[in-house]
Structures are given as C-alpha cells and as structure tokens.
Amino acid sequence: MTFTAEQVQQLQAPLNRGAVQQRSQSGRQLSYLEGWHVIAEANRIFGFDAWTRETTEIRCVSERERGIGRDQKPGWGVTYIARVRVMVDGLAREGCGAGHGIDTDLGLAHESAIKEAETDAMKRALMTFGNPFGLALYDKQQRQVQDEPQHSAAYLAGEKAIQGAKSAAELATIRDRIDLRLTNGDLTVEDATA
C-alpha cells in the first residue's frame, strides 16, 4: 500500500487540540480522543470505502455484582477485552482494548462493556497510523498537539470566493489570481474577492 502525498501529510500533521478530551482516572488527568472522532478522521484521510475494522477477539474477563450510585442499588460490573484489526488497502494494524460496563441490568452492562472494549481497541489500532488518531497523545509533553491554525482574512475570503464559483472557468480565474498574489506575497482580501 502506498499512501498519497496528501495522506502522508495528513497523517504527519499535528493533532488539533480541539479534538482532545480530558478525564480523571486514578487521580490523574488523561487525554483521549472520542471514538466517533477517530472514525471520522479515518473516513476523511483514507476514504469511506478504503478502510475496514474487524473484531478478532472479544472476551469477558470479569462479571460481578456491585452497588451502583450513592444509594448503592444492586447492579453489575462487567469487563471485556477486545482485539481489533484495522485494514487500510491491504495494510493491517491491530490494537487491544478494555471496556467496563456498569448497570442494574446485566445485559446492558455486557453491551456497554463490549462496545467500549471494541472502540478502545480500534482507537489503539488506528493510533499507529499517526497523530490525527491520537499518536501525539502518547508523548507526555504533547509536542504534536497544537491549536488549530487561524487563517488570515485574505485566506478566508479566497476560500469563500472559491466555494462561490459558478463555473470551472470562474474557479480557474480565482485560483490563478490568488496563486499569483500569494506567490508575490501580497495577497489581500480585495484580491481574493475581486
């Protein structure tokens, strides 16, 4: 498998700090990415039809009765581990994860734990592809986690003009004008919209 130059650039790009979530665990703050975000990034970078995931192992490792909430209602605590294989155009990566389910209903506790374990394993498999999937979070200093760059007014105006182009000829004219002014280092809002 060969990634395109654009895909390589996206995989090496810093992780947008706005996508990073925080949670407390064992008295420490942990950074993580939500499962839906990681899936959206895989769709964006690889393409909707260019990657798959397969759960190769799922196993319940703990099931016990426990109290739930302040009033300690009778309930269940369940833990699963999972192994997931992610395939991107013939390239396979695997990840392991764990999930915990707590509910007064034993079936719902199992369901929650299974989903969490599969999602955790998928995120770990995708993480090996690069920063957009959370690799940057494994660096304790998070040097590859950055605020999203702010674009200049001229850039935003140019982007708006491009999106508003009504024909290929108009788009080519806008692109040529922006490229010329950008090359000269004097792109202005007026150039982008004129």
C-alpha positions as CSV (number, residue, x, y, z in Angstrom):
1,M,0.0,0.0,0.0
2,T,1.2,3.4,-0.8
3,F,-0.3,6.5,0.8
4,T,-0.7,9.5,-1.4
5,A,1.4,12.6,-0.6
6,E,-1.7,14.3,0.8
7,Q,-2.5,11.3,3.1
8,V,1.1,11.3,4.4
9,Q,0.9,15.0,5.1
10,Q,-2.4,14.5,7.0
11,L,-1.0,11.5,9.0
12,Q,2.1,13.6,10.0
13,A,0.1,16.7,10.8
14,P,-0.2,17.8,14.5
15,L,-3.3,16.7,16.3
16,N,-5.8,19.5,16.7
17,R,-6.1,20.3,20.4
18,G,-9.8,21.0,20.0
19,A,-10.4,17.3,19.4
20,V,-8.7,16.2,22.6
21,Q,-10.9,15.3,25.6
22,Q,-9.9,15.0,29.3
23,R,-11.0,12.6,32.0
24,S,-9.8,11.8,35.5
25,Q,-8.6,8.3,36.2
26,S,-6.8,7.1,39.4
27,G,-6.2,10.7,40.4
28,R,-4.6,11.8,37.1
29,Q,-5.9,13.7,34.1
30,L,-5.8,11.6,30.9
31,S,-6.1,12.9,27.4
32,Y,-8.1,10.9,24.8
33,L,-10.0,11.1,21.5
34,E,-13.6,10.0,21.3
35,G,-14.4,7.0,19.1
36,W,-16.6,8.9,16.7
37,H,-13.8,11.4,16.0
38,V,-11.3,8.7,15.2
39,I,-13.7,7.1,12.8
40,A,-14.4,10.5,11.2
41,E,-10.7,11.0,10.7
42,A,-10.2,7.6,9.2
43,N,-13.0,8.3,6.7
44,R,-11.5,11.8,5.9
45,I,-8.0,10.6,5.4
46,F,-8.4,7.1,3.9
47,G,-11.8,7.4,2.4
48,F,-15.2,5.9,3.4
49,D,-14.6,2.8,1.4
50,A,-10.8,2.4,1.8
51,W,-10.6,1.0,5.4
52,T,-12.3,-1.7,7.5
53,R,-12.2,-2.9,11.0
54,E,-12.7,-6.4,12.3
55,T,-13.1,-7.6,15.9
56,T,-10.8,-10.7,16.0
57,E,-11.3,-11.4,19.7
58,I,-13.7,-10.3,22.4
59,R,-13.7,-11.9,25.9
60,C,-15.4,-11.3,29.2
61,V,-12.8,-11.2,31.9
62,S,-14.9,-10.1,34.8
63,E,-18.6,-10.2,35.8
64,R,-19.6,-9.4,39.4
65,E,-22.4,-8.0,41.4
66,R,-21.8,-4.5,42.8
67,G,-23.6,-1.5,44.2
68,I,-24.3,1.4,41.9
69,G,-24.6,5.1,42.7
70,R,-25.0,6.9,46.1
71,D,-27.8,4.6,47.2
72,Q,-25.8,1.5,46.1
73,K,-28.6,0.0,44.1
74,P,-27.9,-3.7,43.3
75,G,-26.2,-4.0,39.9
76,W,-23.5,-5.5,37.8
77,G,-19.9,-4.6,36.8
78,V,-18.6,-6.3,33.7
79,T,-15.2,-6.0,31.9
80,Y,-14.3,-7.2,28.4
81,I,-11.1,-7.1,26.5
82,A,-11.0,-7.0,22.7
83,R,-8.6,-7.2,19.8
84,V,-9.5,-5.3,16.6
85,R,-7.7,-5.4,13.3
86,V,-7.9,-2.3,11.1
87,M,-7.2,-2.8,7.3
88,V,-6.3,0.1,5.1
89,D,-5.8,-1.0,1.5
90,G,-4.1,-4.3,2.5
91,L,-2.1,-2.8,5.4
92,A,-3.2,-4.4,8.7
93,R,-2.8,-2.8,12.2
94,E,-4.1,-4.4,15.4
95,G,-5.0,-2.9,18.8
96,C,-6.1,-4.3,22.2
97,G,-8.6,-2.5,24.4
98,A,-10.7,-2.9,27.5
99,G,-14.2,-1.9,28.3
100,H,-16.2,-1.7,31.5
101,G,-20.0,-1.8,31.8
102,I,-21.9,-0.9,35.0
103,D,-25.7,-1.2,35.1
104,T,-28.6,-2.6,37.1
105,D,-29.4,-4.8,34.1
106,L,-26.8,-7.5,33.4
107,G,-27.4,-7.5,29.7
108,L,-26.9,-3.7,29.4
109,A,-23.7,-3.9,31.4
110,H,-22.3,-6.5,29.0
111,E,-23.4,-4.5,26.0
112,S,-21.8,-1.3,27.3
113,A,-18.5,-3.2,28.1
114,I,-18.3,-4.9,24.7
115,K,-18.8,-1.6,22.8
116,E,-16.3,0.2,24.9
117,A,-13.7,-2.6,24.5
118,E,-14.1,-2.7,20.7
119,T,-13.9,1.1,20.4
120,D,-10.8,1.2,22.6
121,A,-9.1,-1.5,20.6
122,M,-10.0,0.2,17.3
123,K,-8.6,3.5,18.5
124,R,-5.3,1.8,19.5
125,A,-5.0,0.2,16.1
126,L,-5.7,3.4,14.2
127,M,-3.3,5.3,16.6
128,T,-0.4,3.6,14.9
129,F,-1.1,5.4,11.7
130,G,-0.3,8.9,13.1
131,N,-1.2,12.0,15.1
132,P,-4.8,12.5,13.9
133,F,-5.7,9.2,15.5
134,G,-4.1,10.0,18.9
135,L,-0.4,9.0,18.5
136,A,0.5,12.5,19.6
137,L,-1.1,11.9,23.0
138,Y,1.5,9.2,23.9
139,D,4.1,11.9,24.1
140,K,3.8,13.2,27.7
141,Q,4.7,16.7,26.6
142,Q,2.2,16.5,23.7
143,R,4.5,18.4,21.4
144,Q,2.5,17.4,18.3
145,V,-0.8,18.6,19.8
146,Q,-1.5,22.1,18.6
147,D,-4.2,24.7,18.4
148,E,-5.9,24.8,15.0
149,P,-4.2,27.4,12.9
150,Q,-6.0,30.7,12.4
151,H,-6.4,31.7,8.7
152,S,-5.9,35.3,7.6
153,A,-8.9,37.3,6.4
154,A,-7.5,37.1,2.8
155,Y,-7.3,33.3,3.0
156,L,-10.9,33.1,4.3
157,A,-12.1,35.5,1.6
158,G,-10.4,33.4,-1.1
159,E,-11.9,30.2,0.3
160,K,-15.3,31.8,0.2
161,A,-14.8,33.0,-3.4
162,I,-13.7,29.5,-4.5
163,Q,-16.8,28.0,-2.9
164,G,-19.0,30.5,-4.6
165,A,-17.5,30.0,-8.1
166,K,-20.3,29.2,-10.6
167,S,-18.2,27.6,-13.3
168,A,-14.9,25.9,-13.9
169,A,-13.7,29.0,-15.8
170,E,-14.5,31.3,-12.9
171,L,-12.8,28.9,-10.5
172,A,-9.7,28.9,-12.6
173,T,-9.6,32.7,-12.8
174,I,-10.0,33.0,-9.0
175,R,-7.3,30.3,-8.4
176,D,-4.8,31.9,-10.8
177,R,-5.3,35.4,-9.3
178,I,-4.9,34.0,-5.7
179,D,-1.8,31.9,-6.7
180,L,-0.1,34.9,-8.4
181,R,-0.8,37.3,-5.4
182,L,0.2,34.6,-2.9
183,T,3.5,33.9,-4.8
184,N,4.2,37.7,-4.7
185,G,3.5,37.7,-1.0
186,D,0.8,40.4,-1.3
187,L,-2.5,38.6,-1.2
188,T,-5.2,40.9,0.2
189,V,-8.9,40.4,0.9
190,E,-9.7,42.5,-2.1
191,D,-7.6,40.2,-4.4
192,A,-9.4,37.2,-3.1
193,T,-12.8,38.6,-3.7
194,A,-12.4,40.9,-6.7
